[in-house]
Amino acid sequence: MPEVKILLVLPEQEISQTIRDFLANEKSLKILGEAKTAFEALALLENIPYELFFISTNLSGGVDGFELAQILNQRKQRPKVVFIAPNKDLAFKAFEVGAVDYLLWPFSRDRLLQSIERITTSVASLPSNRSSKASEDNRTVHLELKEEEEVSILKALKDAWQYKSRPKEIEKLPINHEGKLILIPYHKIVFIEAYEDYSYVHTASERYLTSYRLKHLEDKLSAYNFFRIHRKYLVNLELVTEIASLPGSTFVLRTTGKKKIELPISRRRISELKSILGL
């Protein structure tokens, strides 16, 4: 059985200790950390390649367990998720966001190991190495090249790779939401709000938590008339109707639509924004 690196994202210390006790003699199962909030969990994940998260449905701190699962779904190498809950009420929602199992507390050691077995089975089912015959058929031939020839060939390969791998830009932002990948057209995004190291994307009627940093979205969307009005806000200028001056030499930006939205503008950005809007 391959080694499974486990992170416990559980505010309930009793559950964490029970899992540790149940897995104490399982040499192939390594609990390599505990977190109380989603932010602590994601910070640990930056340094340790976990294969399995045990997540409580009762996470606090601004991002709940289901939103954490959505963030994990956006990672290229995403860990498996098992939710732990006091009742069955949220089971359907858990599987909607990609959970491999849903454990009711309290649970037995056998039930815990059964859950983990689902993950280890999928890891063990990865394809094995190619046969030696296939390796012989794909041997690398080494050629001696002059320095100028090597530079020329490397440049040609780099140019060819960049052309081949350059993605076609579509004007939609991919977001994982409740277990589904949705594409939000740029023109429907009203503004984007920074939240810790993540961001909320706001449309006229919805709000979506994403793993994108605001700086990344600023770079991506600046060509589509999005403007950073504040360290926390990136706004779609196509939907701006006015800049209002408030008492105290402060400014807010108002957007169009049935739901009026006012956002603060930092003083150092106000002149640039007025120039862009022609105000």
Backbone bond lengths (Angstrom), bond angles and torsions (degrees), N, CA, C in turn:
res aa  C-N    CA-C-N  psi(-1)  N-CA   C-N-CA  omega(-1)  CA-C   N-CA-C  phi
1 M - - - 1.471 - - 1.529 109.50 -
2 P 1.341 120.17 126.75 1.464 121.51 179.27 1.516 111.29 -66.48
3 E 1.343 115.64 151.21 1.461 119.91 179.66 1.523 110.64 -68.18
4 V 1.314 116.19 134.96 1.463 122.08 179.63 1.522 108.76 -113.86
5 K 1.334 115.42 121.36 1.463 120.86 178.78 1.527 108.36 -89.90
6 I 1.326 116.64 125.65 1.463 122.32 -170.45 1.527 110.33 -117.78
7 L 1.339 115.49 138.91 1.460 121.54 171.04 1.522 108.58 -119.37
8 L 1.325 116.37 131.26 1.458 122.16 177.21 1.524 108.61 -97.06
9 V 1.326 116.60 116.38 1.467 121.34 178.44 1.518 106.32 -110.40
10 L 1.314 115.43 77.68 1.458 122.24 -169.02 1.527 110.45 -138.62
11 P 1.315 118.48 117.70 1.463 119.54 175.12 1.527 112.04 -73.62
12 E 1.334 117.13 -16.52 1.458 121.47 -177.99 1.534 109.79 -87.32
13 Q 1.337 117.38 104.81 1.463 121.66 -176.10 1.524 112.16 -62.34
14 E 1.321 117.44 -31.96 1.464 120.71 179.72 1.525 111.16 -61.80
15 I 1.330 116.65 -41.14 1.466 120.32 179.32 1.518 110.42 -68.20
16 S 1.327 117.29 -43.66 1.463 121.28 179.05 1.523 110.98 -58.33
17 Q 1.323 116.68 -45.61 1.465 120.34 -178.84 1.519 111.62 -66.66
18 T 1.320 116.24 -37.08 1.471 119.87 178.50 1.530 110.60 -63.48
19 I 1.321 116.87 -43.66 1.467 119.94 178.64 1.523 110.30 -62.78
20 R 1.324 116.88 -42.56 1.470 120.42 177.98 1.529 111.01 -60.17
21 D 1.328 116.78 -43.00 1.467 120.65 179.54 1.526 110.96 -64.64
22 F 1.325 116.71 -43.13 1.469 120.89 -178.70 1.534 112.13 -64.27
23 L 1.343 116.45 -31.99 1.467 120.07 -174.16 1.529 113.21 -103.22
24 A 1.323 116.48 7.62 1.466 120.74 -174.71 1.526 113.07 -56.85
25 N 1.319 118.29 -35.54 1.463 121.69 -176.52 1.527 113.74 -99.93
26 E 1.321 116.59 8.03 1.470 120.66 179.73 1.534 108.50 -94.73
27 K 1.335 116.22 98.23 1.460 120.58 -173.07 1.525 113.20 -66.09
28 S 1.313 117.34 -25.60 1.468 119.91 -177.51 1.530 112.83 -87.47
29 L 1.341 116.95 -2.13 1.462 121.52 -179.78 1.522 109.07 -114.50
30 K 1.326 116.69 114.78 1.456 121.71 -174.41 1.534 111.09 -114.41
31 I 1.321 116.82 113.59 1.466 120.42 172.83 1.521 107.37 -84.03
32 L 1.332 115.87 109.85 1.466 121.29 -173.55 1.524 111.94 -113.44
33 G 1.318 115.71 41.00 1.457 118.09 175.24 1.516 113.54 145.69
34 E 1.332 114.29 158.85 1.456 122.06 174.86 1.524 108.98 -134.25
35 A 1.314 115.93 145.55 1.461 121.62 178.21 1.520 108.62 -137.46
36 K 1.318 115.83 148.99 1.458 121.56 178.50 1.526 112.06 -99.77
37 T 1.342 116.17 -25.07 1.462 120.77 -178.05 1.525 110.17 -130.07
38 A 1.335 115.34 166.52 1.464 120.73 178.51 1.524 110.84 -62.62
39 F 1.321 117.85 -37.20 1.456 121.33 -177.31 1.525 111.12 -67.30
40 E 1.319 117.39 -39.71 1.461 120.67 175.75 1.528 109.92 -63.45
41 A 1.329 116.72 -41.01 1.463 121.12 -179.29 1.524 111.71 -63.16
42 L 1.325 117.11 -44.40 1.462 120.84 -178.33 1.519 111.42 -68.82
43 A 1.335 116.81 -32.64 1.465 119.64 176.32 1.521 110.59 -65.62
44 L 1.326 117.48 -40.73 1.463 121.08 177.68 1.525 111.18 -66.09
45 L 1.329 116.49 -37.44 1.462 121.09 -177.90 1.530 111.67 -65.30
46 E 1.325 117.74 -24.70 1.467 120.56 178.27 1.519 111.50 -66.60
47 N 1.330 117.50 -20.95 1.463 121.11 -175.79 1.523 114.22 -113.79
48 I 1.326 117.41 -18.81 1.464 120.93 -178.09 1.522 109.41 -129.72
49 P 1.338 118.72 126.61 1.473 121.25 -178.67 1.531 111.86 -80.21
50 Y 1.319 116.65 78.17 1.463 120.58 -178.82 1.528 111.15 -67.66
51 E 1.346 115.18 142.43 1.469 120.23 173.15 1.520 112.10 -96.28
52 L 1.336 117.47 -20.60 1.468 119.98 -172.89 1.521 111.03 -144.86
53 F 1.337 114.92 130.99 1.461 122.65 172.74 1.526 108.90 -111.00
54 F 1.319 117.16 130.76 1.460 121.50 164.36 1.529 106.37 -99.58
55 I 1.328 117.00 118.21 1.460 120.90 -172.89 1.533 110.73 -122.07
56 S 1.299 115.53 132.52 1.469 120.89 174.91 1.518 109.80 -77.29
57 T 1.325 116.28 145.43 1.466 119.63 174.15 1.527 110.92 -77.28
58 N 1.337 116.64 -5.72 1.470 120.73 -176.37 1.524 113.00 -105.80
59 L 1.325 118.12 31.02 1.463 120.02 -179.91 1.519 111.13 -65.98
60 S 1.318 115.81 140.77 1.458 121.71 175.81 1.519 108.51 -113.06
61 G 1.329 117.14 -171.64 1.460 120.54 176.42 1.505 114.43 97.05
62 G 1.333 118.32 9.34 1.459 120.51 176.51 1.512 114.93 101.43
63 V 1.328 117.80 -22.82 1.467 122.26 177.17 1.523 107.56 -127.87
64 D 1.339 117.41 117.04 1.461 119.58 -177.00 1.532 110.69 -83.53
65 G 1.331 116.01 178.75 1.454 120.81 -176.61 1.511 113.88 -61.48
66 F 1.326 117.46 -35.17 1.467 120.93 -178.49 1.531 110.65 -72.67
67 E 1.326 116.93 -37.79 1.463 119.86 175.74 1.528 110.61 -67.38
68 L 1.329 117.15 -36.16 1.467 120.39 175.03 1.523 110.12 -61.38
69 A 1.326 117.78 -43.81 1.463 121.39 178.60 1.529 111.14 -60.57
70 Q 1.331 117.28 -38.43 1.470 121.21 177.87 1.522 110.94 -64.46
71 I 1.317 116.84 -39.60 1.461 120.61 177.25 1.525 110.01 -64.04
72 L 1.329 117.08 -44.09 1.465 120.74 179.22 1.521 111.12 -61.86
73 N 1.333 116.97 -34.63 1.467 120.79 -179.70 1.522 112.58 -63.22
74 Q 1.325 117.41 -21.05 1.455 120.91 -178.31 1.525 112.68 -86.11
75 R 1.331 117.38 -6.46 1.458 121.29 179.78 1.524 110.54 -82.98
76 K 1.327 115.69 145.64 1.464 120.43 178.87 1.527 110.09 -63.89
77 Q 1.343 116.95 -46.19 1.459 122.05 175.97 1.526 107.30 -106.12
78 R 1.314 116.53 88.43 1.464 118.48 -174.78 1.532 111.06 -99.49
79 P 1.318 116.39 136.83 1.464 120.04 178.83 1.523 111.33 -73.20
80 K 1.323 115.99 158.71 1.454 121.08 173.13 1.531 108.85 -74.26
81 V 1.320 116.07 154.16 1.466 120.90 -176.93 1.520 110.83 -126.42
82 V 1.328 115.91 130.16 1.462 122.81 170.94 1.534 107.12 -119.37
83 F 1.322 115.99 124.64 1.465 120.17 178.26 1.529 109.84 -90.93
84 I 1.322 114.52 146.82 1.467 121.70 174.98 1.521 108.01 -121.78
85 A 1.340 116.44 127.27 1.464 121.23 -173.93 1.524 110.68 -143.35
86 P 1.334 116.63 158.75 1.466 120.15 179.63 1.526 113.64 -80.66
87 N 1.358 117.92 -14.99 1.457 121.18 -179.44 1.524 109.99 -152.78
88 K 1.329 116.64 -179.32 1.461 121.80 -175.21 1.535 113.71 -88.12
89 D 1.310 117.66 -0.84 1.459 121.15 -169.69 1.528 113.82 -56.18
90 L 1.337 117.69 -34.86 1.461 121.15 -173.47 1.534 113.02 -106.34
91 A 1.325 116.75 13.69 1.467 120.00 -176.31 1.522 111.81 -61.18
92 F 1.323 117.30 -45.24 1.468 120.42 -178.13 1.523 110.42 -61.63
93 K 1.320 116.87 -42.73 1.462 120.71 179.51 1.520 110.87 -63.72
94 A 1.337 116.53 -37.43 1.472 120.57 179.74 1.518 111.40 -62.00
95 F 1.327 116.99 -45.26 1.466 119.56 -179.64 1.530 111.11 -71.98
96 E 1.322 117.22 -26.05 1.465 120.34 175.71 1.526 111.84 -62.94
97 V 1.338 117.14 -33.02 1.468 120.18 -179.56 1.522 111.84 -94.88
98 G 1.340 116.79 15.38 1.462 120.47 169.97 1.511 116.79 94.20
99 A 1.340 119.47 15.46 1.459 120.63 178.48 1.527 110.77 -64.54
100 V 1.336 116.17 144.90 1.469 119.67 175.85 1.525 111.55 -88.95
101 D 1.341 116.44 -16.70 1.464 119.28 178.04 1.526 109.43 -162.17
102 Y 1.343 113.95 165.55 1.470 121.94 -177.27 1.521 106.12 -140.96
103 L 1.341 116.41 108.76 1.458 121.04 -175.49 1.520 111.09 -101.13
104 L 1.328 115.36 134.69 1.469 120.52 176.07 1.518 109.48 -92.93
105 W 1.315 115.38 127.29 1.462 120.77 178.95 1.531 110.16 -88.81
106 P 1.348 117.73 133.66 1.475 128.05 1.67 1.529 112.11 -82.25
107 F 1.330 117.08 151.32 1.460 122.19 179.16 1.529 109.15 -126.86
108 S 1.313 115.76 162.59 1.462 121.07 -178.77 1.527 110.61 -88.42
109 R 1.319 115.77 166.79 1.472 120.39 176.97 1.524 110.19 -64.00
110 D 1.327 117.45 -40.80 1.462 120.74 179.73 1.526 111.10 -61.90
111 R 1.329 116.98 -39.50 1.474 120.06 -179.66 1.533 110.01 -67.74
112 L 1.325 117.20 -36.91 1.459 120.91 177.60 1.525 111.10 -64.76
113 L 1.334 116.94 -46.36 1.467 120.44 -179.69 1.523 111.45 -66.13
114 Q 1.320 116.60 -33.18 1.471 120.12 176.75 1.527 110.21 -62.89
115 S 1.312 115.65 -39.81 1.466 119.92 178.88 1.520 110.98 -64.86
116 I 1.341 116.47 -44.95 1.467 120.51 -178.62 1.520 111.17 -66.60
117 E 1.327 117.09 -32.26 1.464 121.08 -179.38 1.531 111.29 -59.96
118 R 1.326 117.03 -31.63 1.465 119.73 178.03 1.522 110.98 -61.76
119 I 1.327 116.14 -36.61 1.458 119.59 -179.92 1.514 110.88 -75.32
120 T 1.326 117.76 -46.14 1.460 120.56 -177.42 1.523 111.59 -64.64
121 T 1.315 117.11 -31.37 1.474 120.44 177.96 1.518 110.33 -65.77
122 S 1.332 116.70 -40.97 1.461 119.64 -179.52 1.517 111.09 -69.03
123 V 1.343 117.82 -34.48 1.464 120.80 177.60 1.524 110.47 -67.90
124 A 1.334 116.17 -41.36 1.464 120.25 -178.49 1.514 112.74 -68.94
125 S 1.336 117.59 -19.72 1.460 121.02 -176.02 1.527 113.29 -85.08
126 L 1.361 117.40 2.71 1.452 119.45 178.50 1.515 110.20 -63.40
127 P 1.371 119.44 146.58 1.448 121.76 -176.74 1.523 112.02 -62.63
128 S 1.317 116.78 144.44 1.457 122.55 -179.50 1.514 110.79 -81.47
129 N 1.347 116.60 176.15 1.450 121.35 -179.83 1.513 110.99 -65.40
130 R 1.324 116.00 158.12 1.454 120.47 178.18 1.528 110.04 -66.63
131 S 1.292 115.80 158.80 1.457 120.76 178.77 1.512 110.26 -70.47
132 S 1.352 116.55 160.83 1.451 120.50 179.92 1.511 110.95 -63.14
133 K 1.346 117.43 -32.43 1.457 121.09 179.19 1.531 109.67 -63.34
134 A 1.342 116.22 -42.98 1.456 119.75 178.84 1.514 110.62 -63.88
135 S 1.352 116.05 -36.04 1.453 119.61 179.84 1.516 110.81 -65.83
136 E 1.349 115.83 -39.87 1.450 119.45 179.22 1.519 110.93 -64.20
137 D 1.339 116.32 -36.77 1.457 120.12 -178.26 1.520 112.00 -71.70
138 N 1.356 117.08 -15.83 1.456 120.28 -177.17 1.532 111.01 -119.45
139 R 1.337 116.43 37.27 1.446 120.46 179.58 1.526 111.31 -65.59
140 T 1.330 116.58 147.92 1.450 121.63 177.85 1.517 109.88 -89.34
141 V 1.328 116.57 131.78 1.456 122.18 177.21 1.523 108.23 -99.00
142 H 1.320 117.46 125.25 1.456 122.58 -178.56 1.521 109.58 -98.95
143 L 1.350 116.67 129.96 1.446 123.01 179.47 1.522 109.39 -119.34
144 E 1.319 115.75 141.00 1.451 120.39 175.02 1.526 108.91 -79.90
145 L 1.339 117.89 125.50 1.461 122.04 -179.09 1.518 109.91 -121.83
146 K 1.313 114.88 145.55 1.446 119.85 171.75 1.531 108.26 -71.11
147 E 1.317 116.11 158.03 1.469 120.39 -175.31 1.520 112.12 -58.32
148 E 1.360 117.77 -44.11 1.459 119.93 -178.31 1.526 111.22 -67.83
149 E 1.329 116.61 -32.05 1.462 120.04 177.35 1.526 110.45 -69.20
150 E 1.323 116.14 -39.58 1.468 120.61 -179.65 1.520 110.58 -63.37
151 V 1.338 116.85 -44.36 1.463 121.44 179.48 1.522 110.32 -61.61
152 S 1.331 115.89 -43.39 1.461 120.83 -178.28 1.525 111.24 -63.64
153 I 1.332 116.22 -43.92 1.463 120.48 -178.59 1.527 110.73 -67.86
154 L 1.336 116.90 -41.86 1.467 119.68 179.74 1.517 111.36 -62.85
155 K 1.347 116.74 -39.09 1.460 120.18 178.18 1.520 111.15 -64.75
156 A 1.351 116.28 -42.39 1.463 120.34 179.62 1.528 110.85 -63.44
157 L 1.336 116.47 -41.08 1.470 120.22 179.03 1.524 110.72 -65.70
158 K 1.335 116.43 -41.01 1.465 120.37 179.40 1.517 110.82 -62.95
159 D 1.343 116.87 -45.93 1.462 120.61 179.86 1.522 111.47 -62.30
160 A 1.350 115.52 -42.24 1.463 119.89 -179.71 1.520 110.99 -65.09
161 W 1.337 116.97 -41.02 1.464 120.64 -179.60 1.529 111.12 -66.38
162 Q 1.342 116.87 -42.68 1.457 119.79 179.62 1.516 111.15 -63.39
163 Y 1.324 117.53 -38.27 1.462 120.25 178.69 1.516 110.71 -67.52
164 K 1.337 115.65 -42.05 1.464 120.10 -177.77 1.514 111.86 -68.47
165 S 1.341 116.44 -39.60 1.465 120.11 -172.73 1.521 113.25 -90.73
166 R 1.339 117.90 -5.56 1.451 119.75 -178.57 1.524 110.48 -67.75
167 P 1.314 118.92 114.90 1.469 120.45 -177.04 1.520 111.66 -73.57
168 K 1.302 115.51 148.77 1.459 120.45 174.20 1.520 108.33 -76.83
169 E 1.314 115.86 125.29 1.459 121.14 -176.97 1.525 111.03 -75.07
170 I 1.318 116.76 124.74 1.453 121.19 172.27 1.522 107.19 -114.41
171 E 1.306 116.31 144.64 1.459 120.00 -173.16 1.527 110.81 -86.73
172 K 1.328 114.59 56.52 1.457 121.64 177.75 1.518 108.49 -143.09
173 L 1.328 116.04 143.49 1.462 121.46 -179.28 1.529 109.33 -101.64
174 P 1.358 118.43 119.16 1.468 120.18 179.10 1.521 111.43 -76.93
175 I 1.330 116.14 130.51 1.466 121.74 -179.65 1.525 108.74 -138.44
176 N 1.334 116.52 134.71 1.459 120.83 172.82 1.519 108.75 -84.89
177 H 1.326 115.89 123.93 1.463 120.54 -177.22 1.521 109.17 -140.00
178 E 1.343 115.93 117.83 1.464 122.78 178.22 1.525 111.27 52.30
179 G 1.335 115.11 44.73 1.451 120.22 175.72 1.514 115.43 81.85
180 K 1.321 117.51 1.62 1.460 121.06 -179.19 1.526 110.05 -121.34
181 L 1.330 116.13 145.69 1.454 120.95 174.22 1.522 108.15 -90.05
182 I 1.319 116.10 115.98 1.460 120.09 179.27 1.524 109.12 -113.36
183 L 1.322 116.43 152.46 1.459 122.69 179.53 1.524 108.56 -115.25
184 I 1.327 116.23 116.86 1.459 120.75 -178.05 1.526 108.81 -101.15
185 P 1.335 118.17 117.53 1.468 120.17 177.59 1.524 110.54 -58.50
186 Y 1.318 116.27 139.20 1.464 120.12 -178.65 1.524 111.83 -54.80
187 H 1.334 116.71 -38.52 1.470 118.74 -174.63 1.526 112.80 -69.75
188 K 1.346 117.28 -12.23 1.464 119.71 177.70 1.534 112.26 -94.22
189 I 1.308 116.79 -6.94 1.470 120.22 177.34 1.527 108.48 -82.00
190 V 1.331 116.78 121.39 1.461 120.94 179.75 1.533 109.95 -83.23
191 F 1.326 115.94 -52.15 1.463 119.74 175.52 1.519 109.59 -157.48
192 I 1.330 115.52 166.45 1.464 122.74 -179.96 1.516 107.57 -126.45
193 E 1.317 115.14 133.36 1.464 121.65 -173.83 1.528 110.33 -115.91
194 A 1.325 117.06 127.40 1.462 121.12 177.21 1.529 109.59 -70.05
195 Y 1.340 115.36 139.47 1.463 120.23 177.44 1.526 107.72 -142.80
196 E 1.336 116.41 104.39 1.460 121.44 -172.89 1.535 108.38 54.04
197 D 1.343 118.18 -125.01 1.465 121.42 177.13 1.526 112.07 -96.06
198 Y 1.313 117.16 16.40 1.465 121.80 -176.93 1.527 108.40 -126.44
199 S 1.306 117.52 -166.15 1.463 119.20 179.89 1.519 110.51 -155.11
200 Y 1.325 114.95 152.44 1.463 122.37 171.19 1.526 107.86 -104.34
201 V 1.325 116.06 128.99 1.459 121.81 174.89 1.532 107.29 -98.48
202 H 1.323 116.79 122.16 1.460 122.15 -177.34 1.523 110.60 -106.46
203 T 1.324 116.07 126.85 1.458 121.16 167.16 1.533 106.99 -103.44
204 A 1.311 117.64 -172.34 1.465 119.77 -179.57 1.518 111.95 -65.11
205 S 1.345 117.39 -25.41 1.462 119.45 -173.91 1.530 114.76 -127.91
206 E 1.357 118.15 -11.53 1.461 120.15 -174.35 1.530 110.56 -131.76
207 R 1.349 113.78 162.63 1.454 121.26 173.21 1.529 107.96 -133.67
208 Y 1.342 117.33 129.61 1.455 122.05 -176.07 1.531 109.81 -122.97
209 L 1.329 116.71 127.40 1.461 120.79 174.29 1.525 108.72 -80.89
210 T 1.328 117.02 131.07 1.461 120.91 179.50 1.520 109.85 -129.57
211 S 1.324 116.61 164.12 1.464 121.49 177.63 1.518 111.57 -90.05
212 Y 1.334 117.39 3.71 1.464 120.31 178.27 1.526 110.92 -71.00
213 R 1.302 116.39 138.63 1.467 120.65 168.80 1.530 108.46 -80.04
214 L 1.328 116.33 150.52 1.463 119.88 -177.84 1.528 110.91 -62.58
215 K 1.332 117.67 -36.86 1.462 120.59 179.72 1.526 110.69 -62.33
216 H 1.325 116.87 -39.60 1.472 120.42 178.41 1.527 110.44 -62.32
217 L 1.338 116.77 -43.92 1.462 120.05 -179.67 1.524 111.52 -70.40
218 E 1.329 116.92 -32.74 1.461 119.50 176.20 1.527 110.25 -61.90
219 D 1.334 116.80 -45.36 1.466 120.80 178.86 1.519 111.30 -64.18
220 K 1.331 115.88 -38.82 1.459 120.67 -176.56 1.526 112.78 -72.96
221 L 1.335 116.86 -36.64 1.460 120.80 -170.19 1.530 114.91 -104.52
222 S 1.313 117.34 -3.75 1.471 118.82 -178.32 1.528 111.55 -60.41
223 A 1.324 117.32 -30.70 1.472 120.43 179.23 1.523 111.99 -73.54
224 Y 1.328 117.15 -8.90 1.464 121.78 -178.44 1.534 111.08 -112.55
225 N 1.334 115.84 31.05 1.471 122.83 175.02 1.528 114.20 67.17
226 F 1.336 115.67 33.80 1.461 119.92 170.45 1.529 107.67 -99.77
227 F 1.334 115.91 140.06 1.464 120.76 -174.11 1.523 110.05 -132.94
228 R 1.336 116.41 135.46 1.470 122.45 178.98 1.530 108.02 -81.76
229 I 1.326 117.41 101.62 1.464 120.92 -177.42 1.525 112.45 -88.64
230 H 1.324 115.90 -12.30 1.459 120.54 -172.80 1.523 106.44 -163.07
231 R 1.324 117.73 160.19 1.465 118.69 179.73 1.527 112.45 -61.40
232 K 1.355 116.35 -19.16 1.468 120.09 -178.10 1.517 114.18 -105.78
233 Y 1.350 118.47 -9.29 1.454 118.99 -170.58 1.527 112.68 -132.57
234 L 1.327 114.62 135.66 1.455 124.00 172.42 1.526 106.60 -120.91
235 V 1.345 117.74 125.70 1.459 121.18 -169.33 1.527 111.41 -120.54
236 N 1.335 115.32 143.49 1.459 122.35 173.31 1.535 108.02 -80.09
237 L 1.331 117.38 106.65 1.467 120.93 -175.43 1.518 112.61 -66.93
238 E 1.338 117.39 -19.38 1.463 119.52 177.53 1.524 111.56 -64.13
239 L 1.338 116.50 -21.23 1.463 120.68 -176.86 1.525 112.77 -105.09
240 V 1.328 117.36 7.67 1.462 121.00 -179.80 1.525 110.14 -83.78
241 T 1.322 116.98 134.36 1.461 121.21 179.39 1.520 112.98 -108.81
242 E 1.337 117.42 -29.57 1.462 118.24 -178.97 1.521 111.31 -164.58
243 I 1.302 114.37 160.27 1.465 121.96 169.44 1.516 106.54 -112.69
244 A 1.304 116.95 122.84 1.470 121.19 -176.14 1.520 109.99 -107.93
245 S 1.329 114.91 139.70 1.457 121.30 176.11 1.523 108.96 -95.46
246 L 1.313 116.18 131.68 1.463 121.74 -178.96 1.523 109.83 -115.15
247 P 1.327 117.57 161.98 1.467 120.49 177.14 1.530 110.87 -56.04
248 G 1.317 115.06 145.40 1.453 118.92 179.61 1.515 112.80 90.65
249 S 1.329 117.25 17.27 1.471 122.34 178.55 1.526 112.05 59.84
250 T 1.323 116.60 36.47 1.459 120.94 176.74 1.524 109.29 -110.98
251 F 1.316 114.87 158.43 1.456 120.88 -178.08 1.525 109.71 -129.71
252 V 1.334 115.05 148.89 1.456 120.26 172.91 1.524 108.15 -131.20
253 L 1.295 114.84 155.86 1.463 121.44 177.21 1.517 108.22 -109.50
254 R 1.346 116.22 136.65 1.463 120.56 179.36 1.512 109.17 -115.16
255 T 1.339 115.62 143.03 1.464 120.95 -178.12 1.515 110.86 -112.19
256 T 1.327 114.75 164.53 1.455 121.12 -179.26 1.517 110.76 -80.18
257 G 1.325 116.59 173.10 1.465 121.18 177.12 1.507 112.15 109.89
258 K 1.338 114.61 169.90 1.463 119.69 -179.12 1.521 111.73 -64.39
259 K 1.340 115.33 -35.64 1.455 119.69 179.89 1.525 108.56 -96.92
260 K 1.321 116.30 105.83 1.450 120.59 -179.04 1.528 109.78 -72.06
261 I 1.318 115.61 132.07 1.452 120.91 -178.48 1.515 109.33 -121.50
262 E 1.321 116.56 129.86 1.454 121.96 176.14 1.525 108.87 -114.99
263 L 1.328 115.72 129.51 1.455 121.16 -179.52 1.520 109.49 -128.24
264 P 1.335 117.67 141.18 1.468 119.91 -179.58 1.527 112.01 -73.00
265 I 1.335 115.77 147.01 1.457 121.20 177.30 1.526 108.03 -115.80
266 S 1.316 116.27 129.83 1.463 118.85 177.79 1.525 109.44 -68.76
267 R 1.322 116.83 147.36 1.463 121.27 -175.36 1.528 111.68 -60.45
268 R 1.322 117.16 -36.04 1.462 118.67 -176.24 1.523 112.74 -73.78
269 R 1.361 117.07 -12.65 1.463 119.01 179.69 1.521 113.27 -102.22
270 I 1.335 117.60 -9.37 1.457 120.37 -171.88 1.535 112.62 -64.47
271 S 1.346 117.29 -42.18 1.462 120.20 -178.31 1.528 110.95 -64.84
272 E 1.329 115.41 -44.80 1.470 120.06 179.49 1.523 110.64 -62.53
273 L 1.340 117.18 -40.66 1.444 120.74 -178.62 1.531 111.15 -67.32
274 K 1.321 117.78 -42.24 1.462 120.69 178.35 1.518 110.61 -61.39
275 S 1.311 116.36 -39.21 1.464 120.85 179.43 1.526 110.61 -63.89
276 I 1.330 116.37 -43.44 1.467 120.32 179.81 1.524 111.06 -63.34
277 L 1.330 115.69 -40.99 1.476 120.25 -177.57 1.526 113.20 -82.23
278 G 1.300 117.03 -8.50 1.454 119.89 -178.99 1.512 113.37 72.41
279 L 1.331 115.70 33.38 1.463 120.68 -177.17 1.528 111.02 -101.85
